[in-house]
Amino acid sequence: MLHPAAKGQRGGQSIVKLVFDVEDVEAFCRRCAENGLEFGALHQADGYVFANAKDPCQNSISVSSRAFRKS
């Protein structure tokens, strides 16, 4: 998914955030940490979980289980 970036973004900054669909966000973040990519806190949303990080080029990224939530 592509989500609009925060309204406070300044010119020259990314205007989108890449969001990757992951069924088990907690396990994915744990595996990433073992390989040097640290995600922030897990956030509980409306029936799904997500976490944010910066890729090696400092672009905002996120992993989310939103696509897998039960309707």
Distance bins in CASP14 RR format, pairs under 12 A and 6 or more apart:
PFRMAT RR
TARGET T0000
AUTHOR 0000-0000-0000
RMODE 2
METHOD distances of the structure
MODEL  1
1 16 0 0 0 0 1 0 0 0 0 0 0
1 17 0 0 0 0 1 0 0 0 0 0 0
1 18 0 0 0 0 1 0 0 0 0 0 0
1 19 1 0 1 0 0 0 0 0 0 0 0
1 20 0 0 0 0 1 0 0 0 0 0 0
1 21 1 0 0 1 0 0 0 0 0 0 0
1 22 0 0 0 0 0 1 0 0 0 0 0
1 48 0 0 0 0 0 1 0 0 0 0 0
1 50 0 0 0 0 0 1 0 0 0 0 0
1 61 0 0 0 0 0 1 0 0 0 0 0
1 62 0 0 0 0 1 0 0 0 0 0 0
1 63 0 0 0 0 0 1 0 0 0 0 0
1 64 1 0 0 1 0 0 0 0 0 0 0
1 65 0 0 0 0 0 1 0 0 0 0 0
1 66 1 0 0 1 0 0 0 0 0 0 0
1 67 1 0 0 1 0 0 0 0 0 0 0
2 14 0 0 0 0 0 1 0 0 0 0 0
2 15 0 0 0 0 1 0 0 0 0 0 0
2 16 1 0 1 0 0 0 0 0 0 0 0
2 17 1 0 0 1 0 0 0 0 0 0 0
2 18 1 0 0 1 0 0 0 0 0 0 0
2 19 1 0 0 1 0 0 0 0 0 0 0
2 20 0 0 0 0 0 1 0 0 0 0 0
2 60 0 0 0 0 0 1 0 0 0 0 0
2 61 0 0 0 0 0 1 0 0 0 0 0
2 62 0 0 0 0 0 1 0 0 0 0 0
3 14 0 0 0 0 0 1 0 0 0 0 0
3 15 0 0 0 0 0 1 0 0 0 0 0
3 16 1 0 0 1 0 0 0 0 0 0 0
3 17 1 0 1 0 0 0 0 0 0 0 0
3 18 0 0 0 0 1 0 0 0 0 0 0
3 19 1 0 1 0 0 0 0 0 0 0 0
3 20 0 0 0 0 0 1 0 0 0 0 0
3 50 0 0 0 0 0 1 0 0 0 0 0
3 52 0 0 0 0 0 1 0 0 0 0 0
3 60 0 0 0 0 1 0 0 0 0 0 0
3 61 0 0 0 0 0 1 0 0 0 0 0
3 62 1 0 0 1 0 0 0 0 0 0 0
3 64 0 0 0 0 1 0 0 0 0 0 0
3 66 0 0 0 0 0 1 0 0 0 0 0
4 14 0 0 0 0 0 1 0 0 0 0 0
4 15 1 0 0 1 0 0 0 0 0 0 0
4 16 1 0 0 1 0 0 0 0 0 0 0
4 17 1 0 0 1 0 0 0 0 0 0 0
4 19 0 0 0 0 0 1 0 0 0 0 0
4 60 0 0 0 0 0 1 0 0 0 0 0
5 11 0 0 0 0 0 1 0 0 0 0 0
5 12 0 0 0 0 0 1 0 0 0 0 0
5 13 1 0 0 1 0 0 0 0 0 0 0
5 14 1 0 1 0 0 0 0 0 0 0 0
5 15 1 0 1 0 0 0 0 0 0 0 0
5 16 1 0 1 0 0 0 0 0 0 0 0
5 17 1 0 1 0 0 0 0 0 0 0 0
5 18 0 0 0 0 0 1 0 0 0 0 0
5 19 0 0 0 0 0 1 0 0 0 0 0
5 52 0 0 0 0 0 1 0 0 0 0 0
5 59 0 0 0 0 0 1 0 0 0 0 0
5 60 1 0 0 1 0 0 0 0 0 0 0
5 61 0 0 0 0 0 1 0 0 0 0 0
5 62 0 0 0 0 0 1 0 0 0 0 0
6 13 0 0 0 0 1 0 0 0 0 0 0
6 14 0 0 0 0 1 0 0 0 0 0 0
6 15 0 0 0 0 1 0 0 0 0 0 0
6 16 0 0 0 0 0 1 0 0 0 0 0
6 17 0 0 0 0 1 0 0 0 0 0 0
6 52 0 0 0 0 0 1 0 0 0 0 0
6 60 0 0 0 0 1 0 0 0 0 0 0
7 13 0 0 0 0 0 1 0 0 0 0 0
7 15 0 0 0 0 0 1 0 0 0 0 0
8 14 0 0 0 0 0 1 0 0 0 0 0
8 15 0 0 0 0 0 1 0 0 0 0 0
9 15 1 0 0 1 0 0 0 0 0 0 0
9 16 0 0 0 0 1 0 0 0 0 0 0
9 17 0 0 0 0 1 0 0 0 0 0 0
9 60 0 0 0 0 1 0 0 0 0 0 0
13 58 0 0 0 0 1 0 0 0 0 0 0
13 59 0 0 0 0 1 0 0 0 0 0 0
13 60 0 0 0 0 1 0 0 0 0 0 0
14 54 0 0 0 0 0 1 0 0 0 0 0
14 55 0 0 0 0 0 1 0 0 0 0 0
14 57 0 0 0 0 1 0 0 0 0 0 0
14 58 0 0 0 0 1 0 0 0 0 0 0
14 59 1 0 1 0 0 0 0 0 0 0 0
14 60 1 0 0 1 0 0 0 0 0 0 0
14 61 0 0 0 0 1 0 0 0 0 0 0
15 59 0 0 0 0 0 1 0 0 0 0 0
15 60 0 0 0 0 0 1 0 0 0 0 0
16 59 0 0 0 0 1 0 0 0 0 0 0
16 60 0 0 0 0 1 0 0 0 0 0 0
16 61 0 0 0 0 0 1 0 0 0 0 0
16 62 0 0 0 0 0 1 0 0 0 0 0
17 50 0 0 0 0 0 1 0 0 0 0 0
17 52 0 0 0 0 1 0 0 0 0 0 0
17 53 0 0 0 0 0 1 0 0 0 0 0
17 54 0 0 0 0 0 1 0 0 0 0 0
17 55 0 0 0 0 0 1 0 0 0 0 0
17 59 0 0 0 0 1 0 0 0 0 0 0
17 60 1 0 1 0 0 0 0 0 0 0 0
17 61 1 0 0 1 0 0 0 0 0 0 0
17 62 1 0 1 0 0 0 0 0 0 0 0
17 63 0 0 0 0 0 1 0 0 0 0 0
17 64 0 0 0 0 0 1 0 0 0 0 0
18 52 0 0 0 0 0 1 0 0 0 0 0
18 53 0 0 0 0 0 1 0 0 0 0 0
18 54 0 0 0 0 0 1 0 0 0 0 0
18 55 0 0 0 0 1 0 0 0 0 0 0
18 57 0 0 0 0 0 1 0 0 0 0 0
18 59 1 0 0 1 0 0 0 0 0 0 0
18 60 1 0 0 1 0 0 0 0 0 0 0
18 61 1 0 1 0 0 0 0 0 0 0 0
18 62 1 0 0 1 0 0 0 0 0 0 0
18 63 0 0 0 0 1 0 0 0 0 0 0
18 64 0 0 0 0 0 1 0 0 0 0 0
19 25 0 0 0 0 0 1 0 0 0 0 0
19 45 0 0 0 0 0 1 0 0 0 0 0
19 48 0 0 0 0 0 1 0 0 0 0 0
19 50 1 0 0 1 0 0 0 0 0 0 0
19 51 0 0 0 0 0 1 0 0 0 0 0
19 52 0 0 0 0 1 0 0 0 0 0 0
19 53 0 0 0 0 0 1 0 0 0 0 0
19 59 0 0 0 0 0 1 0 0 0 0 0
19 60 0 0 0 0 1 0 0 0 0 0 0
19 61 1 0 0 1 0 0 0 0 0 0 0
19 62 1 0 1 0 0 0 0 0 0 0 0
19 63 1 0 0 1 0 0 0 0 0 0 0
19 64 1 0 1 0 0 0 0 0 0 0 0
19 65 0 0 0 0 0 1 0 0 0 0 0
19 66 1 0 0 1 0 0 0 0 0 0 0
19 67 0 0 0 0 1 0 0 0 0 0 0
20 28 0 0 0 0 1 0 0 0 0 0 0
20 29 0 0 0 0 0 1 0 0 0 0 0
20 32 0 0 0 0 0 1 0 0 0 0 0
20 37 0 0 0 0 0 1 0 0 0 0 0
20 39 0 0 0 0 0 1 0 0 0 0 0
20 50 0 0 0 0 0 1 0 0 0 0 0
20 51 0 0 0 0 0 1 0 0 0 0 0
20 52 0 0 0 0 0 1 0 0 0 0 0
20 53 0 0 0 0 0 1 0 0 0 0 0
20 55 0 0 0 0 0 1 0 0 0 0 0
20 61 1 0 0 1 0 0 0 0 0 0 0
20 62 1 0 0 1 0 0 0 0 0 0 0
20 63 1 0 1 0 0 0 0 0 0 0 0
20 64 1 0 0 1 0 0 0 0 0 0 0
20 65 0 0 0 0 0 1 0 0 0 0 0
20 66 0 0 0 0 0 1 0 0 0 0 0
20 67 0 0 0 0 1 0 0 0 0 0 0
21 28 0 0 0 0 0 1 0 0 0 0 0
21 48 0 0 0 0 1 0 0 0 0 0 0
21 49 0 0 0 0 0 1 0 0 0 0 0
21 50 0 0 0 0 0 1 0 0 0 0 0
21 62 0 0 0 0 0 1 0 0 0 0 0
21 63 1 0 0 1 0 0 0 0 0 0 0
21 64 1 0 0 1 0 0 0 0 0 0 0
21 65 1 0 0 1 0 0 0 0 0 0 0
21 66 1 0 0 1 0 0 0 0 0 0 0
21 67 1 0 1 0 0 0 0 0 0 0 0
21 68 1 0 0 1 0 0 0 0 0 0 0
21 69 0 0 0 0 0 1 0 0 0 0 0
22 28 1 0 1 0 0 0 0 0 0 0 0
22 29 0 0 0 0 1 0 0 0 0 0 0
22 30 0 0 0 0 0 1 0 0 0 0 0
22 31 0 0 0 0 0 1 0 0 0 0 0
22 32 0 0 0 0 1 0 0 0 0 0 0
22 39 0 0 0 0 0 1 0 0 0 0 0
22 42 0 0 0 0 0 1 0 0 0 0 0
22 48 0 0 0 0 0 1 0 0 0 0 0
22 49 0 0 0 0 1 0 0 0 0 0 0
22 50 0 0 0 0 1 0 0 0 0 0 0
22 51 0 0 0 0 1 0 0 0 0 0 0
22 61 0 0 0 0 0 1 0 0 0 0 0
22 62 0 0 0 0 1 0 0 0 0 0 0
22 63 1 0 1 0 0 0 0 0 0 0 0
22 64 1 0 0 1 0 0 0 0 0 0 0
22 65 1 0 0 1 0 0 0 0 0 0 0
22 66 0 0 0 0 1 0 0 0 0 0 0
22 67 0 0 0 0 1 0 0 0 0 0 0
22 68 0 0 0 0 1 0 0 0 0 0 0
23 48 0 0 0 0 0 1 0 0 0 0 0
23 49 0 0 0 0 0 1 0 0 0 0 0
23 63 0 0 0 0 0 1 0 0 0 0 0
23 64 0 0 0 0 0 1 0 0 0 0 0
23 65 1 0 1 0 0 0 0 0 0 0 0
23 66 0 0 0 0 0 1 0 0 0 0 0
23 67 0 0 0 0 1 0 0 0 0 0 0
23 68 1 0 1 0 0 0 0 0 0 0 0
23 69 0 0 0 0 0 1 0 0 0 0 0
23 70 0 0 0 0 0 1 0 0 0 0 0
24 30 0 0 0 0 1 0 0 0 0 0 0
24 31 0 0 0 0 1 0 0 0 0 0 0
24 42 0 0 0 0 0 1 0 0 0 0 0
24 48 0 0 0 0 0 1 0 0 0 0 0
24 49 0 0 0 0 1 0 0 0 0 0 0
24 51 0 0 0 0 0 1 0 0 0 0 0
24 63 0 0 0 0 1 0 0 0 0 0 0
24 64 0 0 0 0 0 1 0 0 0 0 0
24 65 1 0 0 1 0 0 0 0 0 0 0
24 68 0 0 0 0 1 0 0 0 0 0 0
25 31 0 0 0 0 0 1 0 0 0 0 0
25 32 0 0 0 0 0 1 0 0 0 0 0
25 39 0 0 0 0 1 0 0 0 0 0 0
25 40 0 0 0 0 0 1 0 0 0 0 0
25 41 0 0 0 0 0 1 0 0 0 0 0
25 42 1 0 0 1 0 0 0 0 0 0 0
25 43 0 0 0 0 1 0 0 0 0 0 0
25 44 0 0 0 0 0 1 0 0 0 0 0
25 45 0 0 0 0 0 1 0 0 0 0 0
25 47 0 0 0 0 0 1 0 0 0 0 0
25 48 0 0 0 0 1 0 0 0 0 0 0
25 49 1 0 1 0 0 0 0 0 0 0 0
25 50 1 0 0 1 0 0 0 0 0 0 0
25 51 1 0 1 0 0 0 0 0 0 0 0
25 52 0 0 0 0 0 1 0 0 0 0 0
25 53 0 0 0 0 0 1 0 0 0 0 0
25 62 0 0 0 0 1 0 0 0 0 0 0
25 63 1 0 1 0 0 0 0 0 0 0 0
25 64 1 0 0 1 0 0 0 0 0 0 0
25 65 1 0 1 0 0 0 0 0 0 0 0
25 66 0 0 0 0 1 0 0 0 0 0 0
25 67 0 0 0 0 0 1 0 0 0 0 0
25 68 0 0 0 0 1 0 0 0 0 0 0
25 69 0 0 0 0 0 1 0 0 0 0 0
26 32 0 0 0 0 0 1 0 0 0 0 0
26 33 0 0 0 0 0 1 0 0 0 0 0
26 39 0 0 0 0 1 0 0 0 0 0 0
26 40 0 0 0 0 0 1 0 0 0 0 0
26 41 0 0 0 0 0 1 0 0 0 0 0
26 42 1 0 0 1 0 0 0 0 0 0 0
26 43 0 0 0 0 0 1 0 0 0 0 0
26 44 0 0 0 0 0 1 0 0 0 0 0
26 49 1 0 0 1 0 0 0 0 0 0 0
26 50 0 0 0 0 0 1 0 0 0 0 0
26 51 0 0 0 0 1 0 0 0 0 0 0
26 63 0 0 0 0 1 0 0 0 0 0 0
26 65 0 0 0 0 1 0 0 0 0 0 0
27 33 0 0 0 0 0 1 0 0 0 0 0
27 34 0 0 0 0 0 1 0 0 0 0 0
27 39 0 0 0 0 0 1 0 0 0 0 0
27 42 0 0 0 0 0 1 0 0 0 0 0
27 49 0 0 0 0 0 1 0 0 0 0 0
27 51 0 0 0 0 0 1 0 0 0 0 0
27 63 0 0 0 0 0 1 0 0 0 0 0
27 65 0 0 0 0 0 1 0 0 0 0 0
28 34 0 0 0 0 0 1 0 0 0 0 0
28 35 0 0 0 0 0 1 0 0 0 0 0
28 37 0 0 0 0 0 1 0 0 0 0 0
28 39 0 0 0 0 1 0 0 0 0 0 0
28 42 0 0 0 0 0 1 0 0 0 0 0
28 49 0 0 0 0 0 1 0 0 0 0 0
28 50 0 0 0 0 0 1 0 0 0 0 0
28 51 0 0 0 0 1 0 0 0 0 0 0
28 53 0 0 0 0 0 1 0 0 0 0 0
28 61 0 0 0 0 0 1 0 0 0 0 0
28 62 0 0 0 0 0 1 0 0 0 0 0
28 63 1 0 1 0 0 0 0 0 0 0 0
28 64 0 0 0 0 0 1 0 0 0 0 0
28 65 0 0 0 0 1 0 0 0 0 0 0
28 68 0 0 0 0 0 1 0 0 0 0 0
29 35 0 0 0 0 0 1 0 0 0 0 0
29 36 0 0 0 0 0 1 0 0 0 0 0
29 37 0 0 0 0 1 0 0 0 0 0 0
29 38 0 0 0 0 1 0 0 0 0 0 0
29 39 1 0 1 0 0 0 0 0 0 0 0
29 40 1 0 0 1 0 0 0 0 0 0 0
29 41 0 0 0 0 1 0 0 0 0 0 0
29 42 1 0 0 1 0 0 0 0 0 0 0
29 43 0 0 0 0 0 1 0 0 0 0 0
29 49 0 0 0 0 1 0 0 0 0 0 0
29 50 0 0 0 0 0 1 0 0 0 0 0
29 51 1 0 1 0 0 0 0 0 0 0 0
29 52 0 0 0 0 0 1 0 0 0 0 0
29 53 0 0 0 0 1 0 0 0 0 0 0
29 61 0 0 0 0 0 1 0 0 0 0 0
29 62 0 0 0 0 0 1 0 0 0 0 0
29 63 1 0 0 1 0 0 0 0 0 0 0
29 64 0 0 0 0 0 1 0 0 0 0 0
29 65 0 0 0 0 0 1 0 0 0 0 0
30 36 0 0 0 0 0 1 0 0 0 0 0
30 37 0 0 0 0 0 1 0 0 0 0 0
30 38 0 0 0 0 0 1 0 0 0 0 0
30 39 0 0 0 0 1 0 0 0 0 0 0
30 40 0 0 0 0 0 1 0 0 0 0 0
30 42 0 0 0 0 0 1 0 0 0 0 0
30 51 0 0 0 0 0 1 0 0 0 0 0
30 63 0 0 0 0 0 1 0 0 0 0 0
31 37 0 0 0 0 1 0 0 0 0 0 0
31 38 0 0 0 0 0 1 0 0 0 0 0
31 39 0 0 0 0 0 1 0 0 0 0 0
31 63 0 0 0 0 0 1 0 0 0 0 0
32 38 1 0 0 1 0 0 0 0 0 0 0
32 39 1 0 0 1 0 0 0 0 0 0 0
32 40 0 0 0 0 0 1 0 0 0 0 0
32 51 0 0 0 0 1 0 0 0 0 0 0
32 53 1 0 0 1 0 0 0 0 0 0 0
32 55 0 0 0 0 0 1 0 0 0 0 0
32 61 0 0 0 0 0 1 0 0 0 0 0
32 63 0 0 0 0 1 0 0 0 0 0 0
33 39 1 0 0 1 0 0 0 0 0 0 0
33 40 0 0 0 0 1 0 0 0 0 0 0
33 51 0 0 0 0 0 1 0 0 0 0 0
33 53 0 0 0 0 1 0 0 0 0 0 0
35 56 0 0 0 0 0 1 0 0 0 0 0
36 53 0 0 0 0 0 1 0 0 0 0 0
36 54 0 0 0 0 0 1 0 0 0 0 0
36 55 0 0 0 0 0 1 0 0 0 0 0
36 56 0 0 0 0 1 0 0 0 0 0 0
37 51 0 0 0 0 0 1 0 0 0 0 0
37 52 0 0 0 0 0 1 0 0 0 0 0
37 53 1 0 0 1 0 0 0 0 0 0 0
37 54 0 0 0 0 1 0 0 0 0 0 0
37 55 1 0 0 1 0 0 0 0 0 0 0
37 56 0 0 0 0 1 0 0 0 0 0 0
37 61 0 0 0 0 1 0 0 0 0 0 0
37 63 0 0 0 0 0 1 0 0 0 0 0
38 51 0 0 0 0 1 0 0 0 0 0 0
38 52 0 0 0 0 0 1 0 0 0 0 0
38 53 1 0 0 1 0 0 0 0 0 0 0
38 54 0 0 0 0 1 0 0 0 0 0 0
38 55 0 0 0 0 0 1 0 0 0 0 0
38 56 0 0 0 0 0 1 0 0 0 0 0
38 61 0 0 0 0 0 1 0 0 0 0 0
39 49 0 0 0 0 0 1 0 0 0 0 0
39 50 0 0 0 0 1 0 0 0 0 0 0
39 51 1 0 1 0 0 0 0 0 0 0 0
39 52 1 0 0 1 0 0 0 0 0 0 0
39 53 1 0 1 0 0 0 0 0 0 0 0
39 54 0 0 0 0 1 0 0 0 0 0 0
39 55 0 0 0 0 0 1 0 0 0 0 0
39 60 0 0 0 0 0 1 0 0 0 0 0
39 61 0 0 0 0 1 0 0 0 0 0 0
39 62 0 0 0 0 1 0 0 0 0 0 0
39 63 1 0 0 1 0 0 0 0 0 0 0
39 64 0 0 0 0 0 1 0 0 0 0 0
40 49 0 0 0 0 0 1 0 0 0 0 0
40 50 0 0 0 0 0 1 0 0 0 0 0
40 51 1 0 1 0 0 0 0 0 0 0 0
40 52 1 0 1 0 0 0 0 0 0 0 0
40 53 1 0 0 1 0 0 0 0 0 0 0
40 54 0 0 0 0 1 0 0 0 0 0 0
40 60 0 0 0 0 0 1 0 0 0 0 0
40 61 0 0 0 0 0 1 0 0 0 0 0
40 62 0 0 0 0 1 0 0 0 0 0 0
40 63 0 0 0 0 0 1 0 0 0 0 0
41 49 0 0 0 0 0 1 0 0 0 0 0
41 50 0 0 0 0 0 1 0 0 0 0 0
41 51 1 0 0 1 0 0 0 0 0 0 0
41 52 0 0 0 0 1 0 0 0 0 0 0
41 53 0 0 0 0 0 1 0 0 0 0 0
42 48 0 0 0 0 0 1 0 0 0 0 0
42 49 1 0 1 0 0 0 0 0 0 0 0
42 50 1 0 0 1 0 0 0 0 0 0 0
42 51 1 0 1 0 0 0 0 0 0 0 0
42 52 0 0 0 0 1 0 0 0 0 0 0
42 53 0 0 0 0 0 1 0 0 0 0 0
42 62 0 0 0 0 0 1 0 0 0 0 0
42 63 0 0 0 0 1 0 0 0 0 0 0
42 64 0 0 0 0 0 1 0 0 0 0 0
42 65 0 0 0 0 1 0 0 0 0 0 0
43 49 1 0 0 1 0 0 0 0 0 0 0
43 50 1 0 1 0 0 0 0 0 0 0 0
43 51 1 0 0 1 0 0 0 0 0 0 0
43 52 0 0 0 0 1 0 0 0 0 0 0
43 62 0 0 0 0 1 0 0 0 0 0 0
43 63 0 0 0 0 0 1 0 0 0 0 0
43 64 0 0 0 0 1 0 0 0 0 0 0
43 65 0 0 0 0 0 1 0 0 0 0 0
43 66 0 0 0 0 0 1 0 0 0 0 0
44 50 0 0 0 0 1 0 0 0 0 0 0
44 51 0 0 0 0 0 1 0 0 0 0 0
44 64 0 0 0 0 0 1 0 0 0 0 0
44 65 0 0 0 0 0 1 0 0 0 0 0
44 66 0 0 0 0 0 1 0 0 0 0 0
44 69 0 0 0 0 0 1 0 0 0 0 0
45 51 0 0 0 0 0 1 0 0 0 0 0
45 62 0 0 0 0 0 1 0 0 0 0 0
45 64 0 0 0 0 1 0 0 0 0 0 0
45 65 0 0 0 0 1 0 0 0 0 0 0
45 66 1 0 0 1 0 0 0 0 0 0 0
45 69 0 0 0 0 1 0 0 0 0 0 0
46 64 0 0 0 0 0 1 0 0 0 0 0
46 65 0 0 0 0 0 1 0 0 0 0 0
46 66 0 0 0 0 1 0 0 0 0 0 0
46 69 1 0 0 1 0 0 0 0 0 0 0
46 70 0 0 0 0 0 1 0 0 0 0 0
46 71 0 0 0 0 0 1 0 0 0 0 0
47 64 0 0 0 0 0 1 0 0 0 0 0
47 65 0 0 0 0 1 0 0 0 0 0 0
47 66 0 0 0 0 1 0 0 0 0 0 0
47 67 0 0 0 0 0 1 0 0 0 0 0
47 68 0 0 0 0 1 0 0 0 0 0 0
47 69 1 0 1 0 0 0 0 0 0 0 0
47 70 1 0 0 1 0 0 0 0 0 0 0
47 71 0 0 0 0 1 0 0 0 0 0 0
48 62 0 0 0 0 0 1 0 0 0 0 0
48 63 0 0 0 0 0 1 0 0 0 0 0
48 64 1 0 0 1 0 0 0 0 0 0 0
48 65 1 0 1 0 0 0 0 0 0 0 0
48 66 1 0 1 0 0 0 0 0 0 0 0
48 67 0 0 0 0 1 0 0 0 0 0 0
48 68 1 0 0 1 0 0 0 0 0 0 0
48 69 1 0 1 0 0 0 0 0 0 0 0
48 70 0 0 0 0 1 0 0 0 0 0 0
48 71 0 0 0 0 0 1 0 0 0 0 0
49 62 0 0 0 0 0 1 0 0 0 0 0
49 63 0 0 0 0 1 0 0 0 0 0 0
49 64 1 0 0 1 0 0 0 0 0 0 0
49 65 1 0 1 0 0 0 0 0 0 0 0
49 66 0 0 0 0 1 0 0 0 0 0 0
49 67 0 0 0 0 0 1 0 0 0 0 0
49 68 0 0 0 0 1 0 0 0 0 0 0
49 69 0 0 0 0 1 0 0 0 0 0 0
50 61 0 0 0 0 0 1 0 0 0 0 0
50 62 1 0 1 0 0 0 0 0 0 0 0
50 63 1 0 0 1 0 0 0 0 0 0 0
50 64 1 1 0 0 0 0 0 0 0 0 0
50 65 1 0 0 1 0 0 0 0 0 0 0
50 66 1 0 0 1 0 0 0 0 0 0 0
50 67 0 0 0 0 0 1 0 0 0 0 0
50 68 0 0 0 0 0 1 0 0 0 0 0
50 69 0 0 0 0 0 1 0 0 0 0 0
51 60 0 0 0 0 0 1 0 0 0 0 0
51 61 0 0 0 0 1 0 0 0 0 0 0
51 62 1 0 0 1 0 0 0 0 0 0 0
51 63 1 0 1 0 0 0 0 0 0 0 0
51 64 0 0 0 0 1 0 0 0 0 0 0
51 65 0 0 0 0 1 0 0 0 0 0 0
51 66 0 0 0 0 0 1 0 0 0 0 0
52 59 0 0 0 0 0 1 0 0 0 0 0
52 60 1 0 0 1 0 0 0 0 0 0 0
52 61 1 0 0 1 0 0 0 0 0 0 0
52 62 1 0 1 0 0 0 0 0 0 0 0
52 63 0 0 0 0 1 0 0 0 0 0 0
52 64 0 0 0 0 1 0 0 0 0 0 0
53 59 0 0 0 0 1 0 0 0 0 0 0
53 60 1 0 0 1 0 0 0 0 0 0 0
53 61 1 0 1 0 0 0 0 0 0 0 0
53 62 1 0 0 1 0 0 0 0 0 0 0
53 63 1 0 0 1 0 0 0 0 0 0 0
53 64 0 0 0 0 0 1 0 0 0 0 0
54 60 1 0 0 1 0 0 0 0 0 0 0
54 61 1 0 0 1 0 0 0 0 0 0 0
54 62 0 0 0 0 0 1 0 0 0 0 0
55 61 1 0 1 0 0 0 0 0 0 0 0
55 62 0 0 0 0 0 1 0 0 0 0 0
55 63 0 0 0 0 0 1 0 0 0 0 0
END
